[in-house]
């Protein structure tokens, strides 16, 4: 069985923060910047992805809407080739 990383996403100060195996590897508030964080951290589609509830309530973390953090993350995952 292939080892996978545990990748965790948080909404923090109007940015999506990325942690890999409990180590913060970066945060960004743009799709392009978040793609760079994902690629630099060598995150793959085989990894396990999870997110905190603050991603669901992103407006409490400085995003314009509650869905904005998820929208940012989904766009970055698509642009990085991590989703179909």
N, C-alpha and C positions, 0 to 999 in steps of 0.2 A: 504494500500500500504506500502511496506517495505521501510524504509529509507535506502538510499545508500550514500556512501561516494563519494566524487569527488576526483579521483586519477589522478595526473598530472605528466607527465614524461618530464624531460629536459636532454639534453646532456650538461655536464659541465666538463671541464678539463679532458676529456677522460673517464668520468664515467656517468652512468645514475643516475640522481637525482630523487628521489620520494617525492612528496608532497601529503598529504592527507588533504583535506579541507583547503588548503592554508597554511599548516604547513609542512615544510621540515622534513621528517622522516628518511632520509638517502640517501646515494649515494654509488655506488660501480662500479668497472670496471671489475668484474668477475661475471659469472653466479651464482656461489655458494653464493657469497656475496650478490648479488641482490635478490636471493631467500630468504635469511635470512632477508633482509630489508622488503620484501613483507610480509613474515609470521609474523615477529615481529610487523608489523603495522596492523595486522588482516585484511588485504585486502581480499575481497571475489569477486567471479565472479559476484555478484549482484551489485558491485560498478560501477560507471561510470568512464571509462578510457579515458583520452585525452593526447595529447602530443604537445609540442611546435615545431615550425618549425626548431629549432636547432637540433632536432632528425633527420630531413630530410637532414640537411647539417652538419652532425656530423664531417666531416673532418675539419671543421672550429673550432671545439671544441676539437681537439686533437685525434680524432679517425682515424684509418688508412684509412677508406673509408666512404663515406656518408651513406652507408647501415649498417655499423658496430654497431651503437647504436640500431637500430631496431633489428638487429640479436641478440644482447645481450639481449634485453628486451624480444623478442619472446622466446628465449631459457629459460630465467628465469621464464616467465609466464607458459611455458609448464612444467618445472621441479617442479614448486610450485603447480601444479594442477589447475591453474586458467584458463587454456584453454583446450579444448578437443583434 
